[in-house]
């Protein structure tokens, strides 16, 4: 009789342990499903050429907040160059940098060569923030930097499309996309300034 009772208790214990293990496995599977597996990229992987043909390595900007903006010399928004320079002068010593990418994607408003663009920026707006060589920011020939900025699968934040000249992409100190600012919003808008100043 004792043997029968002991055998019965043994079966209950083993069965209970197996059932518990099964529940743990189910819980583990649920947790695994809820854990994001999408790895995002950063801006630091890119090297590009500036207006003068020199290599510009984004990895040198680690620890800085960055604004990437597509620019044009013959646009109604071109006077934003003055605002961009003002913002850069104010915050360049506070771990902030602006990187401009001239692009001719909208109304043919950036027709010049790299040298012509450099001269225009310097003569008309005294631009001293880094300006890259002319690229495409949309379409079949979109530059790889803009694939990163506009595709959620790469930047981890959101999909977007560059809608016009002077669209701004804000990246945090880790090189991750943080905000997308539409073209007509001035670079010195309080929303942008607050983002720069927030530690």
Secondary structure, 3 states (H helix, E strand, C coil): CHHHHHHHHHHHHHHHHHHHHHHHHHHHHHHHHHCCCCCCCCHHHCEEEECCCCEEEHHHHCCCEEEEEEECCCCCCCCHHHHHHHHHHHHCCCCEEEEEEEECCCCCCCCCCHHHHHHHHHHHHCCCCEEEEEECCCCCCCCHHHHHHHCHHHHCCCCCCCCCCCCEEEECCCCCEEEEECCCCCCCCHHHHHHHHCC
